[in-house]
Amino acid sequence: MNKDNEKYRFQNAEYSIYSTGFFVFCVVLGVFVLAPMLPPLGQASASAGEIAAFYQENNLMKKIGLSIAMFGLAFIIPLFVLMAEVMKRAMGMPILANVQLASGIFGILFTFMMLIFWGTAAFRPERSVEITQALHDGGWLVATWVGSATLVQVMCICIAVFKDQQANPLFPRWFGYFCMWIIPLGAPACVINIFTQGPFAYDGLFGFWLPYISLFAFFAVMMVALWGAVKKLQGVEVSASSKANSSAYAS
């Protein structure tokens, strides 16, 4: 391996941050603006006819919005890979890094499936209303119900932050405490299959609002914290390279 490439392994890391920004843009435009799938106001207790009518209204716009979200969803994966590289190479925690990466990709996989369910429901809005309702409910259940995958990812990052005993830790301690709060806020999503109404349904306070707000907040704060850690690593690498060059000239 080229020594320069090994030394500057984080020099292009900012592209993972830019990729995440594109992910946010596509998801917000796709499922919040064009296809207003989020928030699911009153949908858990809605009748099959009401859900079918939702997909029939502005059907083409919903298809376009879901397509945009589907296209942009994968662009968050570089953020998970970068976090894994930092945890593995700079913090010396390869097992936590691998579990964090696997859990993050597992969660994104089921988010893809959520969009597939919704896209299938929108594909033929004239079909039986019961089938459309089943696809719609399935989309929420397949992504939100497996929230434990994201919680495992958060746990790994939280442990890594507190186990970092370097003189100048890569991540601030507040990031670890922030991750600790995400876990209880997101945990209620794991019981949404039991309720069709109330705070634990997939449109309720504990079934949707707290888990999804904490999820989006986690991605945003993770991006900022990771950007700061990468800047530290890039500064160390540049400093080490300058010292090496000075020593070479001196000799």
Phi and psi in degrees as a GROMACS rama.xvg file:
@    title "Ramachandran Plot"
@    xaxis  label "Phi"
@    yaxis  label "Psi"
@TYPE xy
-63.1312  128.047  ASN-2
-63.8844  -36.243  LYS-3
-64.3804  -40.6655  ASP-4
-64.8465  -37.0348  ASN-5
-68.6177  -38.9818  GLU-6
-67.8898  -41.7427  LYS-7
-101.189  49.1277  TYR-8
-69.2667  -15.3218  ARG-9
-109.603  12.2748  PHE-10
-70.9994  -23.2621  GLN-11
-109.226  18.7254  ASN-12
-65.3098  -23.8783  ALA-13
-62.5528  -21.095  GLU-14
-66.6281  -25.9135  TYR-15
-67.221  -35.1776  SER-16
-69.457  -43.7863  ILE-17
-61.9799  -38.0855  TYR-18
-61.8342  -40.1167  SER-19
-65.5302  -37.4772  THR-20
-60.3426  -39.4047  GLY-21
-67.2183  -38.2576  PHE-22
-58.0273  -47.7136  PHE-23
-60.5898  -44.3177  VAL-24
-59.0678  -47.355  PHE-25
-66.7041  -41.4432  CYS-26
-68.1442  -44.8286  VAL-27
-63.558  -47.265  VAL-28
-64.2512  -39.8715  LEU-29
-73.9563  -57.2928  GLY-30
-104.154  -2.27965  VAL-31
-106.227  -36.3802  PHE-32
-101.719  -62.7932  VAL-33
-75.146  -47.535  LEU-34
-115.716  89.8387  ALA-35
-69.6176  69.7931  PRO-36
-78.8389  -27.3068  MET-37
-117.412  137.172  LEU-38
-80.3262  155.685  PRO-39
-86.4077  66.3359  PRO-40
-62.9976  113.223  LEU-41
69.5801  11.9515  GLY-42
-80.4489  -28.3635  GLN-43
-63.9305  -33.1427  ALA-44
-102.808  5.43947  SER-45
-72.6055  154.899  ALA-46
-77.0298  165.876  SER-47
-60.9492  -37.7721  ALA-48
-65.6072  -38.2981  GLY-49
-66.532  -40.5923  GLU-50
-66.6445  -42.1007  ILE-51
-62.4225  -41.3557  ALA-52
-63.4917  -34.7051  ALA-53
-60.4486  -41.9281  PHE-54
-76.3699  -28.0724  TYR-55
-74.978  -28.6383  GLN-56
-77.1814  127.65  GLU-57
50.4136  46.433  ASN-58
-59.8755  -44.7387  ASN-59
-62.1456  -39.9923  LEU-60
-64.4468  -37.4677  MET-61
-64.8363  -40.7789  LYS-62
-62.8287  -42.6759  LYS-63
-65.214  -44.4902  ILE-64
-61.7028  -43.9468  GLY-65
-65.6271  -34.5648  LEU-66
-65.6015  -41.3276  SER-67
-64.279  -44.0049  ILE-68
-63.6016  -40.7175  ALA-69
-61.6264  -42.197  MET-70
-64.4525  -41.4863  PHE-71
-83.6056  -14.7239  GLY-72
-59.7114  -40.5665  LEU-73
-67.0436  -15.6753  ALA-74
-75.257  -0.447759  PHE-75
-88.6513  -15.0576  ILE-76
-59.2531  -40.5296  ILE-77
-56.8073  -30.1048  PRO-78
-65.397  -41.9213  LEU-79
-66.5107  -38.5974  PHE-80
-65.7005  -42.7573  VAL-81
-62.8994  -43.0224  LEU-82
-60.5004  -40.7027  MET-83
-63.1364  -40.9443  ALA-84
-64.5163  -41.7162  GLU-85
-64.9673  -44.6232  VAL-86
-65.8665  -36.7923  MET-87
-79.0589  -51.9884  LYS-88
-87.9589  -40.31  ARG-89
-91.9821  -26.8397  ALA-90
-107.195  -11.065  MET-91
69.1294  38.2028  GLY-92
-127.816  70.9315  MET-93
-64.8184  -36.5012  PRO-94
-68.1287  -47.7093  ILE-95
-59.7698  -38.7266  LEU-96
-63.1428  -44.1923  ALA-97
-68.4041  -39.6606  ASN-98
-67.098  -40.2613  VAL-99
-59.085  -45.77  GLN-100
-66.1884  -45.6414  LEU-101
-62.9635  -42.1859  ALA-102
-65.2997  -41.4903  SER-103
-62.6727  -45.0476  GLY-104
-68.0128  -36.5126  ILE-105
-60.0628  -44.5847  PHE-106
-63.3465  -41.011  GLY-107
-66.5169  -36.2496  ILE-108
-57.3992  -44.7847  LEU-109
-74.3404  -23.6535  PHE-110
-69.5894  -37.3573  THR-111
-56.7269  -44.3324  PHE-112
-64.3013  -35.4074  MET-113
-59.642  -46.6147  MET-114
-66.1713  -33.46  LEU-115
-64.6425  -43.7715  ILE-116
-60.2729  -48.9624  PHE-117
-65.51  -40.3707  TRP-118
-63.9306  -35.9652  GLY-119
-68.3219  -38.4125  THR-120
-63.4825  -37.2697  ALA-121
-80.433  -18.0426  ALA-122
-64.9575  -43.4204  PHE-123
-128.991  79.7184  ARG-124
-68.3374  -11.7398  PRO-125
-85.8568  -3.82876  GLU-126
-67.8869  -179.607  ARG-127
-54.4217  133.816  SER-128
-64.9272  -29.7429  VAL-129
-67.1561  -36.8283  GLU-130
-67.6903  -42.8881  ILE-131
-61.0628  -42.0415  THR-132
-63.6161  -41.1666  GLN-133
-62.8756  -41.5425  ALA-134
-65.8809  -40.9266  LEU-135
-64.1548  -49.6392  HIS-136
-61.2176  -39.9466  ASP-137
-60.8107  -36.704  GLY-138
-60.876  -44.9727  GLY-139
-66.6987  -43.322  TRP-140
-67.4465  -42.027  LEU-141
-67.5092  -28.1213  VAL-142
-96.7937  -44.9182  ALA-143
-78.2497  -37.9416  THR-144
-63.247  -28.2746  TRP-145
-94.0031  32.2159  VAL-146
-61.1482  -15.8902  GLY-147
-60.9337  -27.6044  SER-148
-62.9228  -45.8998  ALA-149
-67.2315  -35.5707  THR-150
-64.0432  -38.1316  LEU-151
-63.4905  -41.3139  VAL-152
-58.5753  -45.8382  GLN-153
-64.1666  -40.8892  VAL-154
-59.3851  -43.3864  MET-155
-61.9186  -43.5996  CYS-156
-66.1119  -42.0704  ILE-157
-59.1399  -47.394  CYS-158
-61.7771  -43.5065  ILE-159
-61.4169  -40.7532  ALA-160
-62.5493  -43.9032  VAL-161
-78.2461  -23.2759  PHE-162
-84.7028  -9.89691  LYS-163
-73.5733  105.634  ASP-164
-104.572  20.3716  GLN-165
-66.2063  156.467  GLN-166
-60.1822  -35.577  ALA-167
-122.381  85.0392  ASN-168
-56.5438  145.447  PRO-169
-68.4474  -39.0237  LEU-170
-112.348  140.85  PHE-171
-67.538  151.139  PRO-172
-61.8957  -30.3392  ARG-173
-61.8328  -27.7308  TRP-174
-66.0881  -36.927  PHE-175
-65.2289  -43.1703  GLY-176
-66.4174  -35.9673  TYR-177
-60.3978  -44.8671  PHE-178
-63.0581  -35.2532  CYS-179
-60.7624  -37.6496  MET-180
-74.1527  -27.6375  TRP-181
-62.984  -34.8362  ILE-182
-62.6087  -53.9139  ILE-183
-68.2611  -27.4277  PRO-184
-71.6314  -32.4494  LEU-185
-90.4104  -18.8699  GLY-186
-58.9847  -37.4227  ALA-187
-60.0451  -18.0956  PRO-188
-62.238  -19.9085  ALA-189
-77.0993  -1.73118  CYS-190
-121.848  15.84  VAL-191
-67.3805  -17.1639  ILE-192
-70.8407  -12.5867  ASN-193
-88.6259  -26.1183  ILE-194
-119.158  140.488  PHE-195
-108.931  -5.6326  THR-196
-155.338  162.268  GLN-197
98.5382  -178.157  GLY-198
-67.2709  -19.5791  PRO-199
-99.5264  0.69968  PHE-200
-71.3535  166.506  ALA-201
-70.8661  -1.75509  TYR-202
-117.104  10.997  ASP-203
-93.522  179.263  GLY-204
-60.3052  -48.0684  LEU-205
-90.1721  -19.3279  PHE-206
-88.1967  -27.8975  GLY-207
-126.026  -58.8998  PHE-208
-60.7245  -54.5476  TRP-209
-66.3657  -46.5138  LEU-210
-61.6998  -43.1305  PRO-211
-77.4013  -36.0708  TYR-212
-64.2705  -42.8176  ILE-213
-67.0261  -34.5084  SER-214
-64.5843  -49.4561  LEU-215
-64.8187  -37.1263  PHE-216
-65.1915  -38.8044  ALA-217
-62.0664  -46.1944  PHE-218
-62.3612  -41.0967  PHE-219
-66.3427  -47.3397  ALA-220
-68.6583  -37.9818  VAL-221
-59.9084  -40.9324  MET-222
-63.6054  -43.6839  MET-223
-66.9956  -46.6048  VAL-224
-64.0481  -40.0474  ALA-225
-67.935  -36.6835  LEU-226
-60.4042  -43.438  TRP-227
-63.798  -40.8065  GLY-228
-64.9034  -41.2574  ALA-229
-64.0713  -40.4177  VAL-230
-62.0289  -38.5585  LYS-231
-62.2107  -46.2543  LYS-232
-65.2592  -40.8487  LEU-233
-64.4491  -37.3248  GLN-234
-65.1547  -40.8823  GLY-235
-64.6328  -42.4416  VAL-236
-66.4283  -42.4882  GLU-237
-64.6262  -41.1363  VAL-238
-63.0611  -43.2723  SER-239
-64.7645  -38.838  ALA-240
-65.4682  -39.9232  SER-241
-64.5628  -41.8394  SER-242
-64.4649  -39.7985  LYS-243
-64.3888  -41.8565  ALA-244
-65.3849  -38.7339  ASN-245
-64.5327  -41.7696  SER-246
-65.0398  -37.5756  SER-247
-65.5711  -42.3805  ALA-248
-66.9111  -36.8506  TYR-249
-65.8898  -35.676  ALA-250
